[in-house]
Amino acid sequence: MSNMPQRGFTLIEIIVIIGIITLLTSLLLLYSRGGERQILLLREKAKVISAVLRAKAMAINTVIEAQPACGFGVHFEERRYFIYRDSALDPRDCFAISDHRRYSGEASGEILASEIFPLDPALRFSGLPIGDVFFQPPQPRVFFDGEEPVSLREARLTLATLDNNSQASIIINDAGQITAE
């Protein structure tokens, strides 16, 4: 028998390797969860922007309808948003009464059934500054909560995770332009 040195790892080396692998795995898991939240926020932000642009397009196209609407808007609640159609018996009321530029409630029949969008269960609107963005044809004119913006030149909607660790903002100005942050 020869006295060759034994090859292999010592117990301390194995413990150090296991520790390094555990640290790298935990960092990877934390990074992927943060990435998931950002992807979720980006996807939902795109859906909200799409709904607002859809309401704006519907308001522009309403002038060719047989029964024109006063306009279309998007109503925001903490966990959902939807597009609604507001109309009046006398079309002149659309321009005179601010209630025709605001969502009137569940019993009003204004909600378009196919245009209700629940937020992802992990998200909510945080501190809603407005409840409605309304577009009145033909330009369309923009109204926040039924009133034409005088001092409020823009509205900032904030989407946030339930734990408030991640947020995304959507800004709608009084000209109907939408930007995202």
N, C-alpha and C positions, 0 to 999 in steps of 0.2 A: 504494500500500500504506500502510495505517495502522499506527501503532505501538500496537496493542492488547496489553495484557498477556496472556500465555498462561495458560490455565486448566488445572489438573491437579494431580497430587500429586507432591511431590518424593520422591526415593528414601528419605529419612529418614522421611517420613510413612508411606510404605508399609511400611517395616520395623517401625515402632512399631505400626501396625494389625495386622500379622501376629503380632507378639509378644503383643499383647493377646488376640487370637483364640486363639492357642495356649495361653495361660495359662487362659483361661476354659474351653476344651475339656478341658484336663487336670484342672481342678477338678471339672468335671461328671463326668468318668469316675471319679475317686476317690470322689465322693459316691455315685454309682450303685452302685459295688462294695460300699461300706459298707452301703448300703441293701439290696442283695441278700443280704448275710450276715445282716442282722437279720431279713429276711423268712424266710430259710432256718431260722434258729434258732427263730423264732416258730412256724413250721409244724411243725417237728419236736417242739418242746415240747408243742404241742397234741396231737400223735399219742401221745406218751408219757403225757400226762395221761389221754387217752382210753383207752389200754390198761390203766392202773392202775384207772380207774373201771370198766372192763369186767370186770376180774378181781374187783373188789369186788362188782359186781352178780351175777356168776356164783356167787360164794360165797353170797350171800343167797338166790339161786334154787335152790341145790343141795338144800335140804331137801325139795323136792317131787319129786326124782328117785327112780327105783326103786333104783338103786345110788348112794347119796349119796357124794360125795367128802369127803375130810377138809377140802378147801377149794381155793381157787385162788390163784395167786400170779403175780407178774411177776419174771422173772429178768433181771438186767442184766449185760451184758458190754460191753467197751469199744466195740465197733462194731455191736452189735445188742441187742435185748431181745425177750422172748417171754412169752406167758401159758402157764402150765402147770397141770395138774390133778393134785392129789396124793390118792391113795386108799390105803386099807389093807384087808387081808382081814377084819380084825376092826375095826369102827368105833370101839370103845373105845380102840384104839391111837392114833387121831387126837389124842386129848387127852393121852395119856401119853408119847408118843415124839416128841421134837423133830425127828427126821429126817423125820417126816411133815409138817413145816411148812417144808421146804427142798427146793430142786430137787436131784434125785439124780444127774443126768448124762444124757448122750445115750441110753444103753442102757435107761433106766428106762421109756420109753414114756409119759412124763408130758407131753411137749410137745404142744400142740394144733397140728396141722399148719397150720391156717389162721390161726394167731395168732403167727407169727414176723415180726418187723419189723426189717429191717436199717436202720441209720442212713444218712442221705445220705453219700456218699463224702467230702464236705468236713467232716463232723462226727464227733465222738466223745464218749463220756462221759469226763469228766476226774476222776481221783482218786475212784473209786467208794467211798463209805464203807460201802455194803452191796451184797450180791449179790442178795438176794431181799426182796420185800415180799409177805407171805402173809396172806390173809384166811380166817379159819376161821369157818364158820357157827355159829350163826344170826345173831349180832349185826351184823356179823362182828367178831371179835377180830383185832387186827393184830399180826403178828410180823415182826421184822426179822432176816433170816438164821436163821430158825427159833426164835428166842428172843423171849419177850414182853419188850417194852421196860421196863427198870427204870431205868437211868440215861439211856439214849438216848431222849429224848422225841420226837425227830423225825429224819428222815434227809433230807439235802440232796443231790440229784442235780444235777450240773453238766454241761450240754451245752456243748461248746466247739468252735470251728473248729480245724482241724488246726494252724494257726499261733498259737492261743491269743489272737488279737486280739479276738475277740468271744465272750461267754459268756452263758448263760441258766441260771437255777436253778429247780428244782422241789423243793418241800418237802412231805414226807409226814409227818404226825405220828402219834402212837400211837393216835389215834382214827380214823384213816383219812381225815382231811381233807387236801386237797391245795391248796397255794397255789403261785403262780408268781411269780418275780421277773425 
